[in-house]
Amino acid sequence: MALSVPGYSPGFRKPPEVVRLRRKRARSRGAAASPPRELTEPAARRAALAAGLPLRPFPAAGGRGGGGGPATARRNPFARLDNRPRVAAEPPDGPAREQPEAPGPFLDSNQENDLLWEEKFPERTTVTELPQTSHVSFSEPDIPSSKSTELPVDWSIKTRLLFTSSQPFTWADHLKAQEEAQGLVQHCRATEVTLPKSIQDPKLSTELRCTFQQSLIYWLHPALSWLPLFPRIGADRKMAGKTSPWSSDATLQHVLMSDWSVSFTSLYNLLKTKLCPYFYVCTYQFTVLFRAAGLAGSDLITALISPTTRGLREAMRNEGIEFSLPLIKESGHKKETASGTSLGYGEEQAISDEDEEESFSWLEEMGVQDKIKKPDILSIKLRKEKHEVQMDHRPESVVLVKGINTFTLLNFLINSKSLVATSGPQAGLPPTLLSPVAFRGATMQMLKARSVNVKTQALSGYRDQFSLEITGPIMPHSVHSLTMLLRSSQSGSFSAVLYPHEPTAVFNICLQMDKVLDMEVVHKELTNCGLHPNTLEQLSQIPLLGKSSLRNVVLRDYIYNWRS
């Protein structure tokens, strides 16, 4: 008795052996029973064979063609369906075709040579032609916008800038001690440096390297080296586990808030006297942008707060702060009187109350007012408040404060208990103050710069691609200063990807202007604000980006294209 081996079947045959046996049987049957080829094949097919053209066999008797040999051809169970050649579609009820088919490899009656289709005839693989699309490289994105020699003003804070160029950024690495010191002095003294249009050898240009150092400086309060103080919105995860001795010490919290109030007041006084162009107040819930009169096309000091909540807006009303919701008016919620004058928020509510009362007056005219249950006062109030609550934490909730009301806002923020978190990693930590110029209690900080050289694939092989990465709280003046500097160092050609802090993108909305400003007067009044004249000119423009911000910038031949 033969030994029993588990999992072994004596009748099992491997697929190659099965194919070989089928081919052998097919050849033996064909030699014994098939009629002469001259009798079974049409004249056209015989002519093709005589010429040496390879042809496919006719379909079997049970196939679509309806003619063929006596035996029905069976499908090869091991054939690869994805590589099987496709034949032209035949009429469902028509006779077998008499014309020779497209040339192809010789196949036996069972089409078992399909197994070797890919190996024997690689040149016969089907190629599908795809529609041609324009190639867009990472360094030069396709940006649909009008060409300009200057970028539009962008009031959002960037967290990262990535510049790419075909020319190296090695000049930005390893500044000498003298160059670093000179850059600090140029910033503190607000030295105006105008670089040439194109620098032939940037690595040897001391003036370029000093100006680069000058462009990376910003001022911060409070300054805690072990804590990331920007961004503050959504930063709990990054701050988790960090040492915060003030979180449970009321005395220390009071000292921190007292110092912060002094710094905040100092910044506002600089802004009011036009010695500071703008600054940011970054809390754990919202961000405030204070701008000096003359910037963004406004003749008054302005403050934008985003995002806001119904509770914050109600608290501001209770403090007597007059403000507007510019995006609510832009969205078509603004109602106008018969004379065409715009209505404020309170007047809109009054008209809404009148509309509510009139909506039930027709019931009295029909005499069915007693049969219809009229909504109670609480339901009506909740429905009215629903629309105001729906925009909370959204860009549409941005609040605009102008003129003397910004000073009232200053006192409100200093005394507000909701300005500082009471729990979590940010508990007891005052908001972050960011400014382009020095102020009382501020600490000088530097944006981080890093250059990288990589190889990128091109049509002719590989080419060198150089990049410069800037990280940190990058304010509008820094973006403009860096683009001016790179325009000279990279011979008027580079591309950039900008990563904004999303809650601040709404600061680019266009505000309603009471009058057109004289730019010459504005620039003269803001001469001592610490900005380069070209940067000041850009920040004086009326914002055009709306709720968006710059995302991609391409400079070619000193002409900008951008995408927001």
C-alpha distance (Angstrom), angle and dihedral (degrees) to the residues before:
residue distance angle dihedral
M1 . . .
A2 3.73 . .
L3 3.73 116.5 .
S4 3.80 115.3 -104.1
V5 3.79 112.2 -122.5
P6 3.83 114.2 -163.4
G7 3.82 113.7 -119.9
Y8 3.83 93.6 12.2
S9 3.79 124.2 117.7
P10 3.85 116.9 -171.1
G11 3.81 90.0 -151.5
F12 3.81 94.7 55.3
R13 3.79 117.8 114.9
K14 3.76 127.2 -170.2
P15 3.85 116.8 -119.4
P16 3.83 94.7 -107.7
E17 3.78 90.7 53.0
V18 3.81 91.9 48.6
V19 3.81 90.5 51.6
R20 3.81 91.9 48.3
L21 3.81 92.0 50.8
R22 3.81 92.2 48.6
R23 3.77 91.5 50.7
K24 3.79 90.6 49.4
R25 3.82 92.4 50.6
A26 3.79 91.8 46.0
R27 3.81 91.7 52.4
S28 3.82 92.2 47.6
R29 3.81 92.3 49.2
G30 3.80 91.7 46.2
A31 3.78 92.9 51.7
A32 3.81 93.7 49.2
A33 3.81 105.8 38.3
S34 3.78 110.6 17.6
P35 3.81 116.3 104.9
P36 3.78 120.9 -125.7
R37 3.78 113.3 -70.1
E38 3.81 90.8 -125.1
L39 3.81 90.7 64.0
T40 3.78 100.5 45.2
E41 3.79 103.1 41.0
P42 3.81 126.1 74.0
A43 3.76 121.7 -113.7
A44 3.77 93.4 -106.2
R45 3.79 91.5 53.2
R46 3.80 92.8 47.1
A47 3.80 89.4 51.6
A48 3.78 90.8 51.6
L49 3.80 91.9 49.5
A50 3.80 90.6 48.8
A51 3.79 88.9 54.0
G52 3.80 90.4 53.4
L53 3.83 96.5 -112.6
P54 3.84 114.8 152.1
L55 3.79 111.3 -123.3
R56 3.77 136.2 -173.7
P57 3.82 117.5 -117.3
F58 3.77 121.9 -103.5
P59 3.80 115.3 -97.7
A60 3.77 117.5 -92.2
A61 3.78 122.1 -98.5
G62 3.77 93.7 -94.4
G63 3.77 93.4 46.2
R64 3.76 133.0 95.6
G65 3.80 94.9 -83.7
G66 3.77 96.3 58.5
G67 3.82 97.1 -139.5
G68 3.76 137.4 80.5
G69 3.77 141.9 84.7
P70 3.77 126.9 -15.9
A71 3.78 96.0 -102.9
T72 3.80 122.7 74.0
A73 3.81 111.1 -121.0
R74 3.76 113.2 -124.4
R75 3.79 123.9 -145.6
N76 3.77 116.3 -104.3
P77 3.84 105.5 -112.9
F78 3.81 91.2 -153.5
A79 3.80 96.9 49.3
R80 3.83 117.9 122.5
L81 3.74 106.2 -121.3
D82 3.81 94.9 -163.7
N83 3.79 92.7 59.3
R84 3.81 97.5 40.6
P85 3.82 110.1 119.3
R86 3.76 115.1 -113.9
V87 3.82 117.8 -125.8
A88 3.77 124.9 -152.1
A89 3.79 116.1 -88.0
E90 3.78 114.8 -98.7
P91 3.81 128.5 -151.9
P92 3.80 109.7 -90.4
D93 3.81 95.5 -131.4
G94 3.78 102.0 22.5
P95 3.81 126.5 108.0
A96 3.75 124.3 -95.1
R97 3.79 113.8 -72.4
E98 3.75 116.9 -102.7
Q99 3.81 95.8 -164.6
P100 3.78 117.8 91.9
E101 3.76 114.3 -104.8
A102 3.78 125.7 -122.8
P103 3.79 112.8 -65.5
G104 3.75 113.6 -90.8
P105 3.78 142.5 149.7
F106 3.78 121.1 -60.3
L107 3.78 111.7 -94.4
D108 3.79 129.7 -173.4
S109 3.80 122.5 -127.0
N110 3.79 93.2 -87.8
Q111 3.85 93.5 47.9
E112 3.76 89.5 -126.6
N113 3.79 92.6 146.5
D114 3.80 86.0 76.5
L115 3.79 86.1 87.0
L116 3.79 90.0 68.8
W117 3.82 96.9 39.2
E118 3.74 96.7 111.0
E119 3.78 95.9 40.8
K120 3.83 99.1 45.9
F121 3.79 100.0 35.4
P122 3.78 109.5 30.3
E123 3.78 91.2 151.0
R124 3.82 90.2 63.3
T125 3.81 96.2 63.9
T126 3.78 114.3 127.9
V127 3.80 116.3 -106.6
T128 3.80 118.4 -160.0
E129 3.78 113.5 -152.9
L130 3.79 110.9 -135.7
P131 3.79 123.4 -154.4
Q132 3.76 111.3 -94.3
T133 3.78 116.4 -109.6
S134 3.74 129.5 -169.3
H135 3.78 114.0 -99.6
V136 3.78 114.0 -120.6
S137 3.78 116.2 -165.1
F138 3.78 124.2 -153.3
S139 3.75 93.4 -119.7
E140 3.78 95.1 50.9
P141 3.82 110.2 35.5
D142 3.77 120.5 -170.3
I143 3.77 101.5 -104.2
P144 3.79 117.9 -175.7
S145 3.77 106.0 -150.1
S146 3.74 141.1 110.1
K147 3.77 116.6 -83.0
S148 3.77 119.0 -109.3
T149 3.76 140.4 164.1
E150 3.83 90.0 -131.0
L151 3.78 134.8 46.2
P152 3.81 121.7 -120.9
V153 3.78 115.5 -103.6
D154 3.81 113.7 -91.5
W155 3.82 117.9 -165.6
S156 3.80 97.0 -175.5
I157 3.80 120.5 108.4
K158 3.79 113.2 -116.5
T159 3.78 122.8 -144.4
R160 3.81 95.9 -166.7
L161 3.79 140.8 13.1
L162 3.79 123.3 -164.9
F163 3.80 115.8 -167.7
T164 3.81 120.5 -171.6
S165 3.78 128.1 -170.7
S166 3.79 143.0 161.4
Q167 3.81 88.1 -122.4
P168 3.82 121.8 71.3
F169 3.80 125.8 -102.7
T170 3.80 94.2 -150.0
W171 3.80 89.4 123.9
A172 3.84 88.3 70.9
D173 3.83 93.8 61.0
H174 3.78 129.1 89.5
L175 3.76 102.6 1.0
K176 3.77 114.5 -155.7
A177 3.79 118.8 -111.7
Q178 3.80 91.0 -111.2
E179 3.82 91.8 50.6
E180 3.80 92.3 49.2
A181 3.80 91.8 49.2
Q182 3.79 91.8 47.4
G183 3.81 90.8 51.3
L184 3.81 91.3 52.5
V185 3.79 91.7 49.9
Q186 3.80 91.8 48.1
H187 3.80 90.0 53.9
C188 3.80 96.1 46.6
R189 3.78 91.5 48.6
A190 3.81 93.4 41.2
T191 3.80 90.4 -125.2
E192 3.78 112.9 -169.9
V193 3.81 110.3 -132.9
T194 3.81 120.0 -174.9
L195 3.79 113.9 -166.7
P196 3.82 123.2 -155.4
K197 3.78 118.9 -98.5
S198 3.80 92.1 -104.6
I199 3.80 130.0 14.3
Q200 3.80 113.0 -149.1
D201 3.83 97.5 -156.5
P202 3.84 109.7 17.7
K203 3.81 93.7 -179.6
L204 3.79 90.9 63.9
S205 3.82 95.0 44.4
T206 3.78 108.9 104.2
E207 3.78 90.7 -179.1
L208 3.82 90.7 57.9
R209 3.79 93.8 49.9
C210 3.81 93.2 47.7
T211 3.80 91.2 49.3
F212 3.80 90.0 49.3
Q213 3.79 89.6 54.7
Q214 3.81 89.3 48.7
S215 3.84 91.4 53.2
L216 3.82 93.7 55.6
I217 3.82 97.6 59.5
Y218 3.81 124.5 104.4
W219 3.81 135.9 158.7
L220 3.79 126.1 -118.2
H221 3.81 140.9 -175.1
P222 2.98 130.1 -140.1
A223 3.82 99.2 25.7
L224 3.80 115.3 -160.4
S225 3.79 110.9 161.8
W226 3.81 95.2 -157.3
L227 3.82 94.6 52.0
P228 3.82 127.6 68.1
L229 3.81 101.6 -128.8
F230 3.80 95.6 -174.3
P231 2.93 131.5 88.6
R232 3.79 99.5 25.2
I233 3.81 98.8 177.7
G234 3.79 108.1 87.6
A235 3.81 93.4 0.0
D236 3.81 97.6 123.5
R237 3.79 93.0 102.9
K238 3.81 92.9 52.7
M239 3.80 91.5 47.1
A240 3.80 95.5 45.2
G241 3.78 112.2 117.7
K242 3.81 94.2 15.5
T243 3.79 119.4 130.7
S244 3.83 111.8 -97.7
P245 3.83 110.5 168.0
W246 3.81 91.5 174.6
S247 3.82 94.6 62.4
S248 3.82 92.4 85.6
D249 3.81 99.8 22.9
A250 3.81 112.8 87.1
T251 3.81 92.9 -172.4
L252 3.78 92.5 54.7
Q253 3.80 91.0 46.9
H254 3.79 89.8 53.6
V255 3.83 91.1 51.5
L256 3.81 92.2 49.1
M257 3.81 92.5 49.1
S258 3.80 91.6 46.6
D259 3.82 91.6 54.1
W260 3.78 90.5 44.2
S261 3.81 91.9 52.5
V262 3.80 90.5 53.2
S263 3.82 91.2 50.5
F264 3.80 92.6 46.1
T265 3.81 92.0 50.5
S266 3.80 90.9 47.1
L267 3.80 90.7 54.0
Y268 3.79 92.9 49.1
N269 3.81 91.4 50.6
L270 3.80 90.3 51.3
L271 3.79 89.2 49.5
K272 3.78 92.9 48.7
T273 3.81 92.1 51.9
K274 3.85 90.2 45.7
L275 3.80 93.0 -116.5
C276 3.80 90.0 118.0
P277 3.82 118.9 45.2
Y278 3.81 98.3 -156.6
F279 3.80 143.4 -31.7
Y280 3.81 140.1 -166.7
V281 3.80 132.4 -127.1
C282 3.81 108.7 -157.0
T283 3.81 115.9 -165.7
Y284 3.78 128.5 174.6
Q285 3.84 90.1 -102.3
F286 3.81 107.7 30.5
T287 3.81 144.3 3.7
V288 3.82 127.6 -127.6
L289 3.81 124.0 -155.1
F290 3.80 115.9 -160.6
R291 3.83 115.0 -165.8
A292 3.79 128.6 -171.7
A293 3.78 121.0 -119.8
G294 3.78 110.1 -84.0
L295 3.81 97.1 36.0
A296 3.82 122.4 109.3
G297 3.81 89.2 12.0
S298 3.82 95.6 -67.5
D299 3.80 123.7 129.8
L300 3.83 91.2 -156.3
I301 3.78 136.4 58.5
T302 3.81 107.6 -89.4
A303 3.79 133.8 -163.6
L304 3.80 124.7 -165.9
I305 3.81 120.4 -164.1
S306 3.80 122.1 -165.0
P307 2.94 136.5 -150.9
T308 3.80 105.0 12.5
T309 3.79 136.7 176.6
R310 3.78 133.1 -142.9
G311 3.81 89.5 -107.4
L312 3.80 92.9 54.9
R313 3.79 92.9 46.8
E314 3.80 91.1 48.3
A315 3.81 90.7 50.5
M316 3.81 90.3 50.9
R317 3.81 90.6 51.7
N318 3.78 90.5 50.5
E319 3.81 89.0 54.0
G320 3.79 90.4 53.8
I321 3.82 95.6 -110.4
E322 3.78 111.3 153.5
F323 3.78 112.7 -145.5
S324 3.78 141.7 153.8
L325 3.79 136.9 -142.4
P326 3.82 101.9 -130.7
L327 3.80 97.0 -175.4
I328 3.79 93.2 50.3
K329 3.80 89.3 58.1
E330 3.79 91.2 44.9
S331 3.79 90.7 53.0
G332 3.79 91.7 62.3
H333 3.80 98.5 -99.6
K334 3.81 90.9 117.3
K335 3.77 112.4 106.9
E336 3.76 123.3 -155.1
T337 3.75 132.4 -153.7
A338 3.78 124.6 -126.8
S339 3.80 90.1 -91.1
G340 3.81 90.7 55.9
T341 3.81 97.8 -112.9
S342 3.77 117.9 141.7
L343 3.78 120.8 -112.5
G344 3.75 126.7 -133.8
Y345 3.77 126.1 -128.6
G346 3.82 95.0 -92.0
E347 3.80 92.7 48.5
E348 3.80 90.1 50.5
Q349 3.80 89.1 54.5
A350 3.82 91.1 50.2
I351 3.79 92.0 52.1
S352 3.79 88.9 47.0
D353 3.81 89.7 55.4
E354 3.81 91.0 51.0
D355 3.79 91.0 49.7
E356 3.80 89.4 51.7
E357 3.80 92.0 54.2
E358 3.81 93.1 45.6
S359 3.79 91.1 51.4
F360 3.82 89.5 69.3
S361 3.82 98.3 40.9
W362 3.80 93.0 87.0
L363 3.82 89.3 61.8
E364 3.79 90.2 62.8
E365 3.80 91.3 50.1
M366 3.81 89.2 55.8
G367 3.80 92.3 45.4
V368 3.80 95.1 -124.6
Q369 3.77 98.8 105.8
D370 3.81 91.4 112.8
K371 3.81 92.9 53.9
I372 3.81 94.9 52.4
K373 3.76 117.5 73.8
K374 3.78 107.1 -129.1
P375 3.82 115.7 -145.8
D376 3.76 113.0 -103.4
I377 3.79 122.8 -116.8
L378 3.81 93.2 -101.0
S379 3.83 93.1 54.3
I380 3.80 91.5 49.5
K381 3.81 91.0 49.3
L382 3.79 92.9 48.9
R383 3.79 91.6 49.5
K384 3.80 91.3 51.3
E385 3.78 92.2 48.2
K386 3.79 91.8 49.1
H387 3.81 92.8 74.4
E388 3.79 91.6 51.0
V389 3.81 93.6 47.9
Q390 3.81 93.0 48.0
M391 3.81 92.2 68.7
D392 3.82 94.4 51.8
H393 3.81 114.4 125.4
R394 3.82 89.7 9.8
P395 3.82 128.8 111.9
E396 3.82 88.1 -109.7
S397 3.80 88.4 67.4
V398 3.82 92.7 68.9
V399 3.80 111.8 133.8
L400 3.81 126.4 -149.1
V401 3.81 121.7 -152.8
K402 3.81 119.9 -176.6
G403 3.80 139.7 -171.0
I404 3.79 121.4 -18.6
N405 3.80 90.2 -1.0
T406 3.80 88.5 73.5
F407 3.82 88.8 67.6
T408 3.80 89.5 51.8
L409 3.79 87.2 49.6
L410 3.81 89.1 53.0
N411 3.81 91.7 56.7
F412 3.80 90.8 43.2
L413 3.81 92.4 54.3
I414 3.80 93.4 46.0
N415 3.81 92.5 52.2
S416 3.82 98.0 35.6
K417 3.79 114.1 114.4
S418 3.82 91.6 -159.3
L419 3.81 91.8 63.2
V420 3.80 92.9 82.4
A421 3.80 125.7 50.3
T422 3.80 115.5 -113.6
S423 3.81 95.6 -158.9
G424 3.76 140.0 23.7
P425 3.82 130.0 42.9
Q426 3.84 92.0 -44.8
A427 3.78 95.2 51.5
G428 3.82 112.0 139.7
L429 3.81 93.9 1.1
P430 3.85 114.1 130.8
P431 3.82 119.1 -129.2
T432 3.79 120.1 -86.1
L433 3.82 118.1 -102.6
L434 3.82 115.8 -153.0
S435 3.78 122.4 -172.1
P436 3.82 138.3 163.7
V437 3.83 90.7 -138.5
A438 3.78 135.6 47.4
F439 3.80 121.1 -88.2
R440 3.79 137.5 171.8
G441 3.79 112.5 -61.7
A442 3.80 93.7 6.1
T443 3.79 125.6 138.3
M444 3.80 123.2 -143.9
Q445 3.79 111.6 -119.9
M446 3.81 134.3 -177.4
L447 3.78 130.1 -137.6
K448 3.79 112.1 -125.7
A449 3.80 116.4 -112.2
R450 3.80 126.9 -169.2
S451 3.80 129.9 171.6
V452 3.81 122.5 -152.0
N453 3.81 130.9 -172.0
V454 3.82 117.8 -153.6
K455 3.80 139.2 168.6
T456 3.79 115.9 -117.3
Q457 3.79 127.7 -168.6
A458 3.79 116.9 -109.5
L459 3.80 135.3 172.8
S460 3.79 92.4 -94.0
G461 3.81 95.6 43.7
Y462 3.79 126.7 -83.7
R463 3.76 128.5 -15.1
D464 3.78 135.1 -171.6
Q465 3.78 115.6 -98.8
F466 3.79 119.3 -170.0
S467 3.78 125.2 -160.2
L468 3.79 137.6 -174.8
E469 3.80 119.4 -158.1
I470 3.81 122.9 -160.0
T471 3.81 119.5 -171.7
G472 3.80 134.0 -178.7
P473 3.80 136.2 63.1
I474 3.81 95.8 -32.9
M475 3.79 109.7 -167.2
P476 3.83 126.2 -158.7
H477 3.81 95.9 -96.8
S478 3.81 91.1 53.7
V479 3.81 92.5 51.9
H480 3.80 91.1 52.8
S481 3.81 94.1 43.7
L482 3.79 92.3 50.5
T483 3.80 93.9 48.3
M484 3.81 90.6 49.8
L485 3.79 90.3 50.1
L486 3.82 95.1 47.0
R487 3.77 91.3 47.1
S488 3.80 87.1 65.7
S489 3.80 98.9 37.9
Q490 3.84 96.2 46.2
S491 3.83 95.8 43.9
G492 3.79 95.0 -111.0
S493 3.82 98.2 -54.6
F494 3.80 129.0 98.1
S495 3.78 140.5 111.7
A496 3.79 130.5 -136.0
V497 3.78 139.7 -164.8
L498 3.81 114.8 -152.3
Y499 3.80 124.3 -158.1
P500 3.83 111.2 -159.9
H501 3.78 128.6 -162.2
E502 3.80 94.5 -111.0
P503 3.85 99.2 -142.0
T504 3.82 88.6 60.4
A505 3.83 97.1 51.0
V506 3.81 90.7 87.7
F507 3.82 89.6 66.2
N508 3.81 86.4 83.4
I509 3.80 93.8 73.3
C510 3.77 116.8 126.5
L511 3.80 111.3 -114.7
Q512 3.78 126.4 -148.4
M513 3.80 108.0 -99.0
D514 3.79 122.1 -145.9
K515 3.79 93.9 -156.9
V516 3.79 141.5 -2.0
L517 3.80 112.4 -98.0
D518 3.77 126.7 -134.8
M519 3.81 102.4 -120.7
E520 3.80 93.4 -156.8
V521 3.79 90.6 57.9
V522 3.81 91.3 45.3
H523 3.80 93.0 52.1
K524 3.78 91.8 46.8
E525 3.80 92.3 51.9
L526 3.81 92.7 47.2
T527 3.80 96.1 44.0
N528 3.81 92.3 113.1
C529 3.81 97.2 45.4
G530 3.82 91.9 104.1
L531 3.81 99.8 -110.0
H532 3.78 130.9 119.3
P533 3.84 110.7 -102.9
N534 3.81 91.4 -116.7
T535 3.80 91.3 50.6
L536 3.80 90.8 47.3
E537 3.79 90.0 51.1
Q538 3.79 91.1 53.1
L539 3.83 94.0 48.0
S540 3.80 89.3 50.9
Q541 3.81 90.9 63.2
I542 3.78 121.8 103.4
P543 3.84 108.7 -103.0
L544 3.79 113.9 -107.3
L545 3.80 104.4 176.6
G546 3.82 97.1 81.6
K547 3.81 113.8 -163.0
S548 3.80 90.6 -14.4
S549 3.80 133.8 77.7
L550 3.78 138.5 -152.9
R551 3.80 112.4 -70.6
N552 3.81 105.4 164.7
V553 3.78 130.8 21.5
V554 3.80 128.2 -174.9
L555 3.80 124.1 -173.3
R556 3.80 116.2 -164.9
D557 3.79 121.2 171.7
Y558 3.82 89.5 -13.7
I559 3.82 91.9 -56.1
Y560 3.81 119.5 119.0
N561 3.79 127.8 -139.3
W562 3.76 119.1 -179.8
R563 3.78 143.6 178.6
S564 3.78 127.4 -153.9
